[in-house]
Amino acid sequence: MAQISESAAIPRRTANHHGNVWDDDLILSLDSPYGAPAYYERLAKLIEEMKHLLLREMEDSNHDLIRRLQIVDTLECLGIDRHFQHEIKTAALHYVYRCWNEKGIGMGSSDSGSKDLDATALGLRALRLHRYNVSSGVLENFQDENGKFFCNLTGDKRVRSMLSLLRASEISFPGEKVMQEAKAFTREYLTQVLAGSGDVTDVDQSLLREVKYALEFPWYCSAPRWEARSFIEIYGQNQSWLKSNINQKVLELAKLDFNILQCTHQKEIQCITRWWRDSEIAQLNFYRRRHVELYFWAVTCIFEPEFSPSRIAFAKITTVGAVLDDLYDTHGMLDELRTITEGVRRWDLSLTDDLPENIKIAFRFFFNTANELAVEVVKKQGRDMTALLKATWQRYVESYLQEAEWIASRHVPTFNEYIKNGLASSGMCIINLFPLLLLGQLLPNNILEQIYSPSKIQELSELTIRLIDDIRDFEDEKERGEIASIVECYMKDNPDSTVENALNHLEGILHLSLEELNWEFIKQDTVPLCCKKFTFNIVRGVQFLYKYGDGLYISNKEVKDQIFKILIDQVPIEE
């Protein structure tokens, strides 16, 4: 303990992070009844019943293209589409794709000569998300000579068409001018509708709730569980929609599915809470306690029950990452950080024996967690991957050390130097790798290289996370004395630029990177879809959690509400 007091006497940087906002006893007291076998039996029965109902509904000649697409969209919004992938493909998407042409599709039969904006936008979005090769050029058929989008419908149907167009425009690739135009046009139009100043008044309240959600949470920063909870509430308040027997069944299934999944997630967060509470590091006040928020991030990325090992690993990895971030960013002195980094290079715990106790505890926490997860990875993959795992940790901590050296010397690197180092310090190298290897898919090197380093999707993920974090945290980092921020680096290279210029430039890079990431996610290749989806959703999760500021490390009201509604509060079900 003498070493702790000696360490305390050394002037160290402070970050003024707030304490833990989640009471461990509350988390450990959660006891959902939805883990009982009777609920699983009810779920399985409902799924089988719904398969027959959905096939009958989609194959009904009176409910052709538009109805099929609406059903697919509803299932996806409610988060239950994974139960009906065969039905969605065979009865909806294959059929829609056969009818697809360069002018779009109509609402009715496959040979309908009248093309419809709502049907075409729904089709474009659904087909792209399911990796069909369709061109956005089809939307040009719905632009006038001035480039404005037109819709011959009126009232709620007009608003619905514009909403579908907005959601389709978000699945854009680089260079698609029409998608950018559609997004700008529809966001402006729907914002006016929501404010009551558009060309359509007296809009259905349920439709307005959908518009509000789409404007607040675009696809690239929406979390699947949050979307499901939100649309359960939206559809549950739509009395007109609920008049249909099939819609009632869909909603019943969505509610039950949500609560059963939530029960699984509660057991996992309890596991993480006990792991943190029982660790040495939990007894210290030096490091942030964000295990609940970080587990929540895992749920935003991958929520399905079969991926529990990956969620647990994700939460542990990111919690360790937060401790290392605090250590390198705030608590550690430069000579201590060099010793720690050397300990990672040699993978030798004893190198830190002479460091202050709080530093040693942090390093042990990292070292033991990394080794435990490495054992799990070797078991799951059936081969020794420790060299890759250690090299990844080394890359990560070396990037942190570089940033610490810049701060200590008050050096502002060039923009390119900062970005090169920032790709590693984003943490994506460790956040992606461990959970990816625990998804249940055997990943030989030729597949791993397509989804992990040196793949394009990994590089883009690292870049987007780095940009999102730096753009949102610029002012906070400046207050902590980090002169080598991405904004400062850009302004050093461009002396005539202002902070606003720099941020606009970074937002432009981010926008292009996200479009490139869309393409990498959706393009056909040999990588298992669940792996690409996980990597892609990490970025979506970051954008979701940074929507109102840094929701991971600064527990704002919005994120606390989201955690409560997804992990704690059950959806009411009438028994």
PABADO-98993 format. One record per atom (N, C-alpha, C): x, y, z. Coordinates in pm, whole numbers, plus 50000, padded with zeros to 5 digits. Example, Ala and Ser with C-alpha at 12.3 -4.5 7.8 and 13.67 -1.06 7.14 Angstrom:
# PABADO-98993
513194943150780 512304955050780 513204967050780 512854977550708 513674989450714 512905000350787 
//
This chain:
# PABADO-98993
500824987950000 500005000050000 500855012650000 502145011050043 503025022750043 503205027949902 503205018549807 503395022749668 502225031149618 501015028149667 499855036049624 499985050349673 500375051949798 500495065549850 501635072949781 502725065449748 503835071749676 503375076249539 502565067649473 502035071149342 501145083349350 500375084049458 499445095249471 500165108449487 501425107849533 502185120149553 502715125649422 502755117349319 503245121749189 502135128949115 502395140949062 501345147948988 500915139948865 499655137048856 499135129348743 497965136848682 497715134248554 496605140648488 495295135448545 494275143648536 492945139448581 491955140848466 490935132448468 489935132748361 488545136648412 488365136248544 487085140048605 485915131848551 486125118848535 485035110148491 484045108048605 482765107248571 481765104848675 481785090248719 481205087548833 481175073948887 480175065048815 480105052648863 479175042948807 477735047148835 476895047248733 475495051448752 474555039548768 475095027448752 474265015448763 474635007948890 473665005848974 473884998849099 474014983749072 475124977849117 475334963649093 474224955049153 473744958949269 472674951249334 471394951149249 471114962549183 469954963149095 470114953148980 471274953448917 471524944348805 471414929748849 472014926648963 472024912849011 470664908249061 469774917749088 468434914049137 467444911249025 467824914048901 466914911948788 466524897148779 465244894648768 464764880848770 463554879548678 463814878948549 462724878148451 462114864148451 460794863248441 460154850048431 460244843948292 460734851848193 460654847448054 461724837348014 462474832348111 463394821348083 462734807848103 461504807748148 460784795248177 460464787848047 460494774348050 460224766447928 458884769547863 457884772947943 456544775547886 456574786947786 457394797147813 457474808547720 458194804647591 459214796347602 459904791547482 458984782947397 458174774847463 457204766447390 456174775147320 455714785547388 454744794747327 455374801847207 456634805847221 457344812647112 457454803446990 457884791147012 458034781646901 456704779146830 455644777946907 454314775846849 453874787846766 454114799846819 453754812046746 454534813346616 455804809946620 456644810946499 456104801746390 455784789346425 455254779946326 453914784646272 453084789746360 451784794946318 451954806746222 452914815446255 453144827346173 453724823846036 454514813446027 455074809545898 453964806445798 452974799245841 451844795945752 451034808445717 450794816845818 450024829145794 450754838445698 452054839845716 452834848945632 452894844145488 453114831145469 453144825845333 451804827845264 450734825245336 449394827145278 449164841745242 449574850845332 449364865245309 450194870245191 451454865745183 452344870845078 452024864944942 451494852844940 451224846344812 449804848844762 449014856044842 447664859744800 447764868944678 447054865744572 447144873744449 446664888044467 445854890344569 445364903844594 446374912444671 447414906044722 448434913144799 449784910344733 450074917444626 451264914244549 452494921444602 453204928444517 454534933444551 454574942044676 453734952344682 453824961844792 453524954944926 452554945844927 452204939045052 453344929945098 453964922945005 455094914345041 456224922545104 456504933845044 457584942345095 457224948445230 455964952145246 455534957645375 455674947345487 455354934845457 455484924245557 456954922445596 457824922045497 459264920645525 459744932245612 459334944245577 459754956045651 459254955645795 458014951445814 457454950545949 458214940446034 458484928745978 459224918446051 460614923446091 461264930846001 462604935946030 462564946946136 461594955846125 461484966546225 461214961046365 460474950146373 460134944146502 461204934446552 462244932346471 463354923946516 463074909146517 462084904546441 461754890246440 461974883846304 462594891046212 462804885846077 463704873546075 464574871846176 465494860446176 464734847146183 463504847346232 462704835046241 462084831246107 462124840346009 461384838245884 462244840745761 463534837845768 464414840745656 464034832745531 463634820445548 463234812345431 461994818345365 461004821745444 459764827445391 460014840945325 460864849145387 461184862345332 461864860945196 462794851645186 463534849845061 462634844244950 461944833344981 461224826144876 459914832844836 459174837844933 457834843244903 457844858144876 458934864944911 458954879444893 460104884044804 461324882644851 462444889244783 462774883144648 462764869844637 463004863744505 461964868444404 460724869144450 459624873344362 459784887944322 460084896544419 460274910744391 461434912844295 462514905344316 463704906944231 463404902844087 462584892644069 462204888543933 461404899443863 460664907243940 459834917943883 460604931043867 461784931643923 462554944043926 463054947643787 462964960443751 463564965043626 464064979243644 464624984943540 465274998043551 464305009443580 463005006843567 462015017243596 461395015643735 461735004743805 461185002443937 460074992143933 459244992044036 458144982444043 456864989744082 455734983244055 454444988944090 453914983144219 452744987644258 452144982944382 451464969544365 450934967244246 450084955544227 450814943744167 450304938644056 450844926543996 452214929143935 452914918243906 454284919243858 454384926243723 453324926043644 453384932443512 452724946243512 452554952043633 451924965143642 452754975543568 452084983043481 452814993143405 453065005743483 452295008143586 452415020243667 453385017843781 454525024543777 455535022643881 455235031644000 455545026444116 455165033044241 456395036244324 456485048544376 457655052844452 457785044944581 456685043044653 456745035844780 457235021544759 456635014544663 457025000744636 458484999844590 458875009144502 460235008844449 461265011744559 460975021544644 461895024944753 461995013444853 460845007644890 460864996044980 461654984544919 461444982344789 462144971544721 463634973844714 464044985944681 465464989244673 466154986744807 465524991344913 466104989645046 466194974945086 465094967745070 465064953645111 466034945245029 466044947244899 466914939244813 468384941944842 468734954444863 470134957444894 470554951345028 469704952745128 470054947445260 470194932245258 469554925845160 469674911345147 470634907545035 471474917044994 472624914844906 472244911244762 471094916344716 470754915444575 471404927244504 471804925044380 472464935544303 471424944144232 471084955644290 470104964744230 470684978944227 470394986044121 470934999444101 470035010244160 470665020344219 469905031644272 469385040644161 469875038544037 469425046643925 467935045943901 467295035543956 465845034043941 465105045944001 465705052644099 465035063944164 464975076244074 465815076743971 465795088243880 464465089143806 463745078043798 462425078143733 461395086043812 461735089343936 460795096544022 461285110744051 462165115843963 462635129743973 462115137743855 461775150443881 461375159143771 462605165543709 462395174643614 463525180643542 464415189043633 463915192943750 464715200743845 465385192043951 465225178943938 465845169844033 465035167344158 463835173244166 462995171044283 462215157944267 461995151244377 461265138644373 459765141344380 459035133944299 457585135944295 456865123044332 455665124844380 454815113544417 453385117644385 452685109544308 451335113144264 450275110644371 450685104644481 449735101844589 449565114144678 448565113844762 448315125044853 448165119944996 448125129245090 447865125945230 448905116745290 448445107445375 449345098245443 450155089745346 449555086245232 450265077845135 451475085245077 451335098145060 452465106245012 453585106345116 453205108545242 454195108645350 454865095045361 454075084445350 454625070845357 455645068445247 455355073145127 456285071445015 457595078745040 457505090845093 458715098645123 459525092145236 458835086245332 459515079145440 460265067045384 459625059645296 460285047945235 461495052345153 461365063645083 462485068745003 463655072845092 463365079345204 464435083045297 465175070645345 464445060645387 465075048645443 465865041145336 465395041545212 466145035245103 467435042845074 467375056045081 468545064345047 469705062145143 469435056645260 470505054445359 471375042445325 470895033845236 471675022045195 472435025845068 473295035745081 473955041644964 475415037344956 475925037644832 477325034544804 478015047144753 479355047444753 480065059344704 479695062844560 479535075644536 479285080544401 477835080144357 476915076244445 475505075544407 474825088844435 474885097444336 474345110944351 472855110944381 472115102144316 470665101944334 470295098344478 471105090144543 470825086444682 471065098444774 472105106044747 472365118044827 471245128244810 470785129744685 469685139044657 468405134444726 468155121444722 466945116144785 466975118144936 468135116044996 468255117745141 468025132245180 468655141445109 468505155645141 467055160245122 466455156045011 465075160144980 464095154845084 464185142045114 463205135845204 463385140345349 464615142345391 464825147145529 464195160945547 464375169545448 463765182845456 462245181845453 461735173645362 460275172145348 459665166545476 460245155945530 459665149445648 459845157745774 460905165545780 461075174745893 459945184945895 459575189745776 458445199145767 457135192445805 456945180045762 455725172645798 455635171045949 456755167646011 456775165646156 456475178546230 456905189746171 456665202846234 455275208146203 454535201146117 453185205546082 453145216445978 454285218445907 454345229245809 454515224145666 454325211145644 454485205545511 453225206745427 453245200245309 452085201045219 451005190945257 451285182645359 450305173145409 450065175945557 448835178145593 448495180545734 447585169345784 447345169245912 446485159145974 446985145045943 448285143145962 448905130045935 448605120546050 448405107846017 448145097746118 449265097846224 448895097246351 449865098446459 450885087046459 450445075246426 451375063946421 452425065846312 451985071046198 452915073846088 453905084746130 453425094746201 454325105346249 455385099746345 455005089846424 455985083646515 457065076346435 456665070046325 457645063446238 458575073746174 458005084946132 458815095746072 459805101046174 459345103246295 460215108446401 461375098846427 461075085946432 462135076146455 463155076446341 462675076646217 463565076446101 464475088646097 463945100246134 464755112346134 465765112346248 465365106746361 466255106846479 467295095746473 466905084146420 467795072646417 467885066846275 468655073246187 468865067546054 469435053446066 469325045745959 469755031745962 471185030046011 472075039045970 473485037346006 473785040946151 472815046046226 473035048146370 471815043746450 471235032746406 470105026846478 470515012946526 470165009646649 470474996446704 469264987346689 469444975046641 468304966046617 467374964146737 467924962746858 467064960846975 466284973547008 466894985046989 466194997747014 465094999646910 465404996246786 464394997246681 463214988046712 463504975646754 462434966246786 461564971346899 462184976247007 461394981247120 460554993247077 461145002046997 460435014146952 459245010546865 459425000946772 458334997646681 457274988746747 457634981446850 456604974546928 455644984946987 456204995947034 455365006647091 454595014046981 455265016746869 454605024046760 453425016046704 453665003346671 452584995146616 451514992146720 451924991046846 450964988146952 449974999346976 450315011546932 449425023046947 448625025946820 448835017746718 448165019846589 446925010946581 445795016346623 444565008446630 444105003646492 444345011646391 443965007746255 444774995546211 446074995946237 446964984846201 446584972146275 446174973546401 445864962046486 444534955346452 443764961146360 442504954846320 442744941846244 443914940546186 444254928446111 444684917446207 444134905446188 444474894046274 445964890546264 446504891046142 447914887546124 448814897646194 448434910346191 449224920546260 449204918446411 448064914546464 447984911546607 448934900246644 448974889946560 449864878546585 451334882646575 451644890846476 453014895846459 453454903446583 452594912146633 452934920146751 453074911346875 452194901646889 452284892347003 453614885047001 454004880346883 455284873446869 456464882646901 456404894946850 457504904446873 457684907347022 456584909047092 456664911847236 457264900047313 456794888147283 457294876347353 458764874047320 459114875447194 460504873647151 461414883747221 460964896147230 461764906547295 462024903047441 460994899047513 461154896147656 462014883847681 461904873747596 462734861847611 464204865247586 464454873047481 465824877447454 466354886147568 465524894847620 465924903547730 466334895247851 465634884447877 465974875547987 467384869847968 467694865647846 469054860847815 470084871647840 469794883647793 470734894847810 470914898447957 469854897248036 469974900248179 470904890448248 470814877848212 471724867848271 473164870848234 473374875448114 474734878648070 475284890948141 474474901448154 474964913448223 475214910548370 474464901248427 474734897048565 476074889848574 476374881748474 477674874948468 478804885148460 478644895248376 479664905748361 479784913848490 478674916748554 478694924548678 479434917048788 479184904048800 479904896148901 481384895448869 481704893848741 483114893548698 483824906448737 483184917848713 483784930648749 483844932448900 482754929748967 482674931949112 483714923649187 483984911549140 484904902549209 486364904749171 486624914049080 488004916549038 488704926249132 490034925749133 490814935049215 490534949449176 490414951649048 490344965348998 489074972549041 488024964849071 486774970949116 486924977749251 487984974049325 488194979849457 488874993549449 489344997049330 490035009949311 489075020249253 489375032849277 488565043649221 489275050649106 490395044949063 491165051348957 490515049748820 489755039048802 489325035348669 487805035948655 487375039248536 485935040548510 485225026948519 484035027348575 483205015348584 482095016648481 482295010648367 481335012148258 480944998448201 480994988048284 480724974648232 479284973248182 478344980448243 476944979548197 476804986048059 477344998248045 477265005247916 477984997347807 479124991147842 479894983947742 479224970747703 478574964347798 477784952547761 476614956747671 476014968147702 474924973347619 475404975547476 476614980447459 477194982047326 477224968447255 477614957947328 477634944547269 476254940547218 475214943747295 473854940247255 473424948047131 473914960447118 473574968246998 474214962246873 475304954746892 476014948946778 475474935246738 475204927246838 474834913346810 473964908346925 472684906346898 471744903747006 471214889547010 471424881746904 470814868546895 471324859247005 470454850447056 470824842247172 472024833147149 472214828347026 473314819047000 474694825447007 474744838747012 476034845647013 476434850647152 475944843947254 476264847947391 477764848547419 478584838547378 480034839247405 480684851747347 480224855947230 480784868047167 480414880647244 479164881247293 478764893047371 479554893947501 479714882647569 480474882547694 481914886947667 482514881447561 483884885247527 483974899947491 482994904747416 482964918947376 482954927847499 482084924747595 481984932947716 483274932647796 483904921147806 485164920247881 486284927747810 486364925847679 487414932547602 487284947747611 486084952847594 485904967347598 486084972947738 485744965147841 485984969547978 487474970448005 488224960447961 489684961047971 490224972847892 489664974947772 490094986347691 489884999547760 488755000947833 488485013347907 489515015348018 489905004548085 490925005448190 492265009748130 492645003548018 493895007347953 493845021747904 492705025947856 492535039747811 492765049447927 492175046448042 492385054848161 493845054748204 494455043148196 495845041748239 496785049848151 496665048248020 497565055247928 497195069947913 495925072947926 495455086547901 495595095548023 495505089548141 495385097848261 496315093748375 496225081348420 496855077648547 498335074248536 498765068648424 500145063948414 501125074948379 502315074448443 503425083148403 504115076748283 504825084748205 505375079948079 506305067948097 507175068348200 508085057048220 507315044448259 506225046148335 505385034748371 504705028848248 504245037548160 503555032948040 504505025647946 505745030047941 506745023047859 507015009047915 507045008048046 507244994948110 506064985748081 504854991048092 503654983048064 503654978347919 503984987447828 504014983947686 505034972947659 506174973847724 507194963447709 506684950147766 505914951047874 505324938947932 504384932047835 503664939947755 502774934147653 503594928347539 504634935347497 505484930247388 506074916647424 506564915447547 507184902747590 506164893147649 504974897947670 503904890447738 504434885147872 504914894547952 505584891148078 505014899848190 504244893848276 503614901048387 504624906448486 505744899448501 506724903148604 507414916548577 507354921348454 508024934048422 507404945848498 506194944048547 505524955048618 505654953948770 506494944848818 506594942448963 506944954849043 507734963748987 508194975449062 507304987749042 506204986348973 505314997748949 504354999549066 503725011249079 502735013449186 501635002849181 501045000149296 500084989249308 498884990949215 498365003249204 497185005149119 497495002648972 498755005048932 499175002248795 499304987148775 499884980348873 500034965748864 498684958748858 497744963548938 496404957548939 495754958848801 495894970448740 495324972648607 495974963248505 497294961648514 497984953048418 497594938448439 497464934348564 497034920548591 495624918048537 494764927948554 493394926948504 493404924748353 494184932648283 494344930948139 494914917248106 496014913848169 496784901748137 495944889148158 495284888348271 494474876548302 493274875248210 492604886548183 491434886148094 491844882147953 492944887847904 493424884647769 493764869847758 494414864347859 494774850047855 493544841047862 492574844647946 491344836547956 490594836247823 490494847747759 489784848247631 490564841147521 491884841547528 492704834447429 492454819347437 492294814247558 491994799947575 490654796547510 489654805147528 488344802947466 488434803047314 489224812347261 489384813347116 490024800747059 491074795847125 491754783747078 490794771847078 489974770747182 488994759747188 487984760947075 487494772947051 486444774946951 486974773046809 488174777946782 488724777346646 489494764446620 489864757246725 490574744546707 491994745946659 492594757546678 494004759646642 494584770646728 495904770546740 496594780246824 496644793746753 496004803746813 495964817046754 496564827446848 497334822846947 497864832047048 498814842446989 499554838646885 500484848346825 499734860246767 498634857446696 497824868346639 497194876746750 496674870246854 496014877446962 497004886547035 498184881347064 499204889447133 499654901147045 499844898546916 500274909246825 499214920246817 497944916346825 496864926246820 496874934946945 497044928647061 497164936547185 498364945847180 499474940847125 500684949147115 500434961447028 499794959346914 499484970646826 498624980946899 497674976046976 496754984847048 497484993247153 498254987047241 498904994647348 500025003447295 500684999347188 501715007847129 501115020747073 499915019947021 499255032146973 498915041347089 498525035747203 498265043647323 499545050247373 500635042647370 501915048247415 502335059847325 502125058347196 502455069247103 501685081847137 500405080547167 499605092147204 500095098347335 500475089847430 500985094847558 502295102447538 503135097747448 504395104647420 504145118047351 503165118547263 502805131347200 502345141347305 501505136647398 501005145647503 502145150547590 503035141347630 504135144847720 505075155047657 505305153847527 506225162947457 505505174847395 504175175247412 503335185847353 503545186647201 503675175047142 503895174146998 502555172246926 502345179946821 501165178246737 501615171646606 501245159046583 501675152146461 500935157346339 501365152846223 500615156146102 499295148346103 498395152746018 497085146146011 497245131445975 498095128445877 498285114545834 498935106145943 499885111946017 500505104746128 499465101446235 498625111146263 497595109046365 496625097946322 496165098546197 495215088546149 495835074546150 497065073446106 497735060346103 497765054146242 498125062146341 498165057146479 496745055346533 495855064346493 494485064246544 493675052146501 494035046146387 493335034046345 493485023146450 494695022046507 494935011946611 494335016146744 494495028946780 494005033446912 492485034246917 491805033046802 490345032446803 489845020346882 490705010246895 490344998146967 489644987746883 489334991146758 488594981846673 489374968946649 490714969746655 491524957846631 491254946946734 491054950846861 490764940746963 489264938446978 488474949146962 487024947946980 486434938346878 486964938546757 486424930046651 486954915746660 488244914146686 488894901146669 488374890446764 488414893046894 488054882546990 486594877846973 485614886846974 484224882146955 484004875346821 484694880246717 484564874346584 484954859546586 486014856546658 486514842846665 485664833846754 484714839946826 483844832346917 482394831646867 482164835646742 480804835646687 480294821646655 481184811846658 480764798246626 481114794046485 481744802946409 482184799946273 483674797046274 484084786046210 485514783546193 486034792946086 487044800646120 487554810946029 489004808145993 489234800745884 490604798745837 491214811945793 492514812145775 493214824745747 492674831845623 492334824245518 491874830845395 490544838145415 489704833345507 488444840145539 488704851545637 489524848845736 489824859045838 490434871445776 491254869545674 491904880945608 490904889645533 489734884245500 488714892045430 487844900345525 487814896545652 486954903445748 487774910745854 489004906045877 489874912545974 491074918145899 492084922445970 493264928545908 493924918645812 494284922945691 494314936645638 493114939745548 491934935745584 490774937445497 490314951945492 489584955045386 489044968545368 487984971645472 487144961745506 486074964345603 486644967145741 487754960645777 488394963445906 489004977345908 489694980945800 490314994245792 489255005245799 488155003445727 487075013445729 486425014145866 486265002745932 485675002646066 486555010146164 487855007846158 488785014946245 488715030046220 488685033746091 488665047946056 487375054646102 486235048246078 484965054646115 484835056046267 485245045846341 485175046846488 486105057746539 487295058546479 488225069146518 487615082946492 487035084846375 486445097746340 485245101146427 484355091446448 483165093946531 483585098246671 484515090846729 484965093746865 485625107446873 486495110446777 487245123046783 486385135146754 485465133846660 484585145146628 483685148346747 483135137946810 482225140146923 482955144547050 484195139747068 484925142247194 485955153447184 485945160747074 486985170847052 487115180647168 486005186347212 486055196347319 486505190247451 486015178247483 486405171647608 487895168647610 488425164047496 489855160947489 490695173547505 490205184347450 490925197047463 491015201347609 489905199447683 489895202947825 490875194347905 491095181747859 492025172947930 493465175547890 493685185147800 495045188647763 495615180847647 494765174047570 495235166147457 495345175047334 496505181047318 496685190547207 496795183347074 497095170247077 497235162646953 495915156346912 494845164346912 493555159146867 493525159246714 492565152046658 492485151246513 492215164946452 491445173346521 491155186846472 492415195246470 493185194746579 494425202546587 495415197846481 495475184846457 496395179546356 496025184546216 494725184646188 494285189646057 494605204446043 494375212146149 494615226546143 496105229646135 496935220946191 498385222946177 498795221346031 498235211345963 498545209145821 497915219745732 496835225845780 496105235945702 495945248545787 496985256645796 497015268145889 495875278145870 495325279045750 494265288845726 492875283745765 492775271245805 491465265545836 491015269045977 489715269045997 489125271246130 488695257746187 488285257946313 487755245746374 486555240646294 485715249946252 484535246046173 484935239546041 485955245345974 486455239345850 486945225145873 487705223645981 488275210546013 487185200246039 486195204046118 485115194746150 484295191146026 484075200845938 483355198145813 484135188345726 485455190245722 486315181145644 486235166945700 486295165845831 486235152745896 484875146145875 483815154045883 482475148645858 482365143245715 483035150245621 483025145645482 483735132245467 484885130745533 485605117945530 484745107045593 484105110345704 483255100645773 482105096045684 481445105545617 480315102145530 480755092645419 481875095645354 482365087145247 482765073445299 483395073145417 483815060345476 482615051645508 481535057745555 480325050145586 479695044245460 479735051745350 479205046445224 480065034845174 481385036245188 482275025245150 482035013145238 481775015645365 481495004745459 480194997645421 479195005345378 477954999345328 478244989245217 479094993445124 479414984845010 480144972145056 481114973745145 481864962245193 480964952445267 479974957745337 479044949245411 478104941745317 477604948445216 476544942845132 477074934645015 478284937144969 478794930044852 478914915044881 478764907144775 478854892644787 480304888244800 480584879244895 481904873144908 481754860244986 482874854345027 482824841245094 482804842345246 482764854445300 482754856345445 481354853245500 481244845245607 479924842845667 479234856045701 477954856945666 477224869545683 477204874045828 477094864745923 477044868746064 478324875846105 479454872246043 480734878746076 480764893046022 480344894745897 480304908245839 479304917045913 478184910945948 477134918446017 477644923346152 478364914746223 478904918646353 479874930346339 480824929046248 481814939746227 481124952846189 480164952046098 479444963946054 478644970046167 478004961646247 477154966746355 477934972846471 479204969646483 480024976546583 480014991546554 480174994946427 480195009046386 478815015146405 477765007946366 476405013046389 476165015446537 476645006246620 476455007646764 477145019846820 478355022746771 479075034746815 478295047246778 477785047746656 477025059546615 475745061046696 475115049946727 473915050146810 474235055546949 475315050747009 475665054647145 476265068647153 476755073747040 477305087247036 476295097346981 475075093046967 474045101746909 473885114646988 473935113647120 473755125447206 475025128647284 476175125647225 477445127447296 478055113847321 479075113247403 479745100647433 478905092547531 478045084047476 477155076247560 477805064247625 479025060747582 479715049447642 480365053147774 481025064447776 481815068047893 481245079747971 480275086847910 479555097347982 478085093447977 477595087748084 476265081448082 475165091948080 474845096847960 473805107047949 472425100947966 471445109647983 470075105148011 469535096147901 469815099647775 469265092047663 469755077547666 471055075747687 471605062147689 471105054447811 470975061047925 470425054348043 468995049548016 468205057847949 466845053847913 466845041847818 467775042047722 467855031147625 468275018047693 469245018847782 469665006947856 468505001447938 467785010348004 466655006048086 465604998848002 465275004447886 464184998847806 464594985947734 465884984347709 466334972347638 466754961147733 467434964547841 467984954247929 467164951748055 466334961148097 465694959948229 464174959348220 463574968548149 462114970148148 461474960448049 460614951648098 459934942048011 458844949047929 458594943647810 457464948247730 456184942547791 455204951047822 453954945847880 453244936347783 452834924947835 452094915147755 450814911447828 449714912047756 448434907847813 448354892647810 448284886747926 448244872047935 446844866847900 
//
